[in-house]
Amino acid sequence: MPRKPVRLGVCYYPEHWPETVWADDARRMVDLGLACVRIGEFAWSRIEPEPGKFNWGWLDRAIETLHAAGLELILCTPTATPPKWLVDSLPGMLAIDQNGRERRFGSRRHYCFSHTGYRDAAVRITRELGARYGHHPAIIAWQTDNEFGCHDTAYSYSASARDAFQAWLATRYGSVNALNEAWGNVFWSMEYRRFDEIDLPNLTVTEANPAHLLAFRRFSSDQVAAFNRAQAVELRQLSPGRDIVHNFMGFYTEFDHHDVSRDLDVATWDSYPLGFLEQFWFTEFEKARYQRQGHPDIAAFHHDLYRGCAGGRWWVMEQQPGPVNWAWHNPAPLAGMVRLWTLEALAHGAELVSYFRWRQFPAAQEQMHAGLLRPDSSEDVATDEVRTVIADLAALADIGTPQKSVALIFSYEADWVTSIQPQSAGYRALRCAFEMYSAARRLGLDIDVVSPLTDLHGYAAVLIPCLPILPEGFTKRLAAFDGQFLLGPRSASKTSELAIPDGLPPGDLRDIFPARVLRVDSLRWNTPLDGDGWQITRWFEHVETAAAAEFSLNDGRGAVFRHGRVRYLAGWPDGTLAAKVLSALCLDAGIMTLDLHEDVRIRRTDNHIFVFNYGPHALPLPEPLTGHILVGEPVMQPAGLTILKPGS
Ligand code: GAL
């Protein structure tokens, strides 16, 4: 698919500002070089202030004003913020948290995905919007809702959720005996006589049955997909030819984004690298070192993940422009980072990068969150960086398409399995995927993060950091793949119902890696196992196999085994071992590797090499990259980047 021309955009809330400033705002957006504006995602109370009484006037005028200035629009359905009158008229529509408490009105996302009355109301407002604006020439895309699952809202423990879950179980298992058998309910006398006896898996005395928990996660994910689909179906009919998109989040896995994306044309995500660094598992050293840049792999990991969700098309819908308000600490980005983040997204294939938001709103929850403009309409720091991006883009005739080289398989279900049953504190498929991605990027590799259902044809190597449950036919597809691959610990360690497979792990994978995992040893963070200059952390498996050990612990036990084109990690590698194993695999696969400085990352398209400096110090371009410099210098300043045309 040829790449679409890249564009910059912004999120705008005309309802926050007097109409008298809209035309000037639109003019300033165009003057800045923005092409596209997202509006409407929280505007339900202004669109329909009373049940059934629509106030379209202001939205008509906002759309006309932006259109007249030459801007294209992404219009959103406002279903993340049902107004008070609607909540009051639909008893039971509020989500219920794990502790059985209602999630009340007064912020956003206060609805339960399983409440059919609310789903109907969401479809109704979608239909109203679609009917009114579906053919408007300014509208290029529709965003459904806003950030499904944000603020822990994918799971609801309401009566509607319980009823829907029971129906979902009946469909999946057919008979309650089959369910009892599949879940192992004979254990602790958990057997049921009827589906309507089965509660949601919260408020149990100790952990609920992991199979019950996994079923609830699968069900909840299906509910999100169904909610999204109900809107997408309406919009496709009422607004033909427009893209349907949703804005996903960072490090968020509580529904299957690959599934939801089946109903989308473009996967988009909201990129807040500094907030994510602060809120996730990074070390204190990393949090301090990268507090103004974000860890060098945070944004890129998600770019490469979301590129794989909706068939390749993806956007950044919200790009952090300055300090945010929602993390523990909210530092200002280093000067240059907004430019760097933008160009990095484009290097990874984004068609659009849209900044959040045009102007900082002085009241309510996000008053401390920066925008491109300050509340008094003066330009905030990022605005000039946007100008620089536009100048940078002018220096590249055609940015090129991201190179296809190495696939890294990530499964949302794997993250559910490991979250339900970590076995070693903090062990999560998501983190494993991120750490392996990071190690691979330090070697200069170009990665596609893909679902386990992706066709692997055309990749030179496949990395599978953590896949406890194999999808149907996966082993056959791997066996047919002619490149090198790396299997992480816990591979095929569970059946689809989260039980230990017949014949022990790695289950079906024994066809390509003949072995039995006899025991799992969970390692405390401060008691890793030592190899020659590297360590195994968190997890170690006692593996019985005839395959040769490529790397062994100092005590002689095998840590990485090799069998033909398969490598198997018997434990979680630290960065040094990961680099050694990946380098060996790349050598076998004929992929060139680099030894990048910890602060430097690169991304290749088919006609450019982008090099980024995430560190606090100036750094030279990595050896032996050569080419004609189109943007930047041979020495990259902090937050600097250089774009090369490959060649001598
Ligand atoms: C996103 C959300 C926006 C805004 C932003 C603040 O998660 O979609 O509406 O809240 O965060 O960083």
Residues whose N, C-alpha, C, O or C-beta is under 5 A from the ligand:
A	BS01	GAL	E147 D270 V324
